[in-house]
């Protein structure tokens, strides 16, 4: 796989492929908040899900993704056609991915035939997530969007997910500052307030 990635070129791009679950019930984990405040995590109760299938270009770092209501062959096939459309000039496209059943189903094989053999699948060894670079993207997505989120509807959460991924493509890197603009503004306002207190009352806390 390393040799395949090292030899990647525009005529034969190499992409890392995987799927990720997005839950309305937030992932609970470490987070930050302003001093003296407590982070509130909403628990909507009835969990709802959406699924993303994504492909990370090994050379450019650009992410291509699609959304679906189930993690089925149709989701992966939708991604295949999206990739084929975005890499129209490439006679062959290499995908590095795991051994999930949707990657080798009869429907998937039929779709690959319809694409004329342009897309070639390269399966990783079992239980080898660290070798798939897109896993890092999903970890960053959870850290910056789904962890401790406060969205009451799945629709709103998915807007944040897509906004984060679009911003990531624009910056070509994971960036925690893409999330919670209003918190950054609040932090800046509090910092200015504290500086003002020090200037006006230098001898007071």
Secondary structure, DSSP 8 states (H G I E B T S, - for coil): -HHHHHT-BTTB-EEEEEEEEEESS-B-------TT--------SS--EEEEEEEEETTT--EEEEEESS-SHHHHHHHHHHHHHHTTT-S-EEEEE---GGGSSHHHHHHHHHTTT-EEEEE--TT-GGG-THHHHHHHHIIIIIBT---SSHHHHHHHHHHHHHHHHHHTS--GGGS-HHHHHHHHHHHHHHHHHHHH-TT--
